[in-house]
Amino acid sequence: MESKHEILNLFGENVRKYRRLLNISQEELAHRAELHRTYIGMIERAEKNITLVNIEKIANALEVKIEDLLKHSDNANIH
């Protein structure tokens, strides 16, 4: 099992990756997920421990499965 910090980094990287693939801003993702823009930034930087409810909101807003946000990927660092 991964440490808390590693899982937060992985989740944040995947949120950023899928957000960029949709070509949307943190603000737009926050709007779609009904969350605050600064909260999205904190998640992408692995500064927040996110709840299951908010994981579901973000996955739905990004149009991906929850497990996609928790998977290791070769393309996790898309810029």
C-alpha positions as CSV (number, residue, x, y, z in Angstrom):
1,M,0.0,0.0,0.0
2,E,1.2,3.5,-0.8
3,S,1.9,6.1,1.8
4,K,-0.6,8.9,2.2
5,H,1.7,11.4,0.5
6,E,2.3,9.2,-2.5
7,I,-1.4,8.6,-3.1
8,L,-2.1,12.3,-2.9
9,N,0.6,13.0,-5.4
10,L,-0.7,10.4,-7.8
11,F,-4.2,11.6,-7.5
12,G,-3.2,15.2,-8.0
13,E,-1.1,14.4,-11.0
14,N,-4.0,12.4,-12.6
15,V,-6.5,15.2,-11.9
16,R,-4.1,17.6,-13.7
17,K,-3.5,15.2,-16.6
18,Y,-7.2,14.6,-17.3
19,R,-8.1,18.3,-16.8
20,R,-5.4,19.3,-19.3
21,L,-6.7,16.6,-21.7
22,L,-10.1,18.3,-21.6
23,N,-8.3,21.6,-22.1
24,I,-10.1,23.2,-19.1
25,S,-8.8,25.5,-16.3
26,Q,-8.8,24.7,-12.6
27,E,-11.6,27.2,-12.4
28,E,-13.7,25.4,-15.0
29,L,-13.1,22.0,-13.3
30,A,-14.1,23.5,-10.0
31,H,-17.3,24.8,-11.5
32,R,-18.2,21.5,-13.1
33,A,-17.4,19.6,-9.8
34,E,-19.2,22.2,-7.6
35,L,-15.9,22.8,-5.7
36,H,-13.8,25.9,-5.1
37,R,-11.0,26.7,-7.5
38,T,-8.3,27.0,-4.8
39,Y,-9.4,23.5,-3.5
40,I,-8.7,22.0,-7.0
41,G,-5.2,23.7,-7.0
42,M,-4.5,22.2,-3.6
43,I,-5.5,18.8,-4.8
44,E,-3.3,19.0,-7.8
45,R,-0.4,20.0,-5.6
46,A,-1.2,17.2,-3.1
47,E,-1.8,19.6,-0.3
48,K,-5.3,18.4,0.6
49,N,-6.5,15.0,1.7
50,I,-9.7,14.6,-0.4
51,T,-12.9,13.0,0.7
52,L,-14.6,10.2,-1.3
53,V,-17.5,12.4,-2.1
54,N,-15.2,15.0,-3.7
55,I,-13.3,12.3,-5.5
56,E,-16.5,11.2,-7.1
57,K,-17.4,14.9,-8.0
58,I,-14.0,15.4,-9.7
59,A,-14.2,12.1,-11.6
60,N,-17.6,12.9,-12.9
61,A,-16.5,16.5,-13.8
62,L,-13.5,15.0,-15.7
63,E,-15.7,12.3,-17.3
64,V,-13.4,9.5,-16.0
65,K,-13.8,6.6,-13.6
66,I,-12.6,7.0,-10.1
67,E,-10.1,4.3,-10.6
68,D,-8.5,6.3,-13.5
69,L,-7.6,9.0,-11.0
70,L,-5.8,6.4,-8.8
71,K,-3.8,4.5,-11.5
72,H,-0.2,4.9,-12.3
73,S,0.3,6.0,-15.9
74,D,3.2,6.6,-18.2
75,N,1.5,9.9,-19.2
76,A,0.9,11.2,-15.7
77,N,3.1,14.2,-16.3
78,I,1.4,15.6,-19.4
79,H,2.1,19.3,-19.7
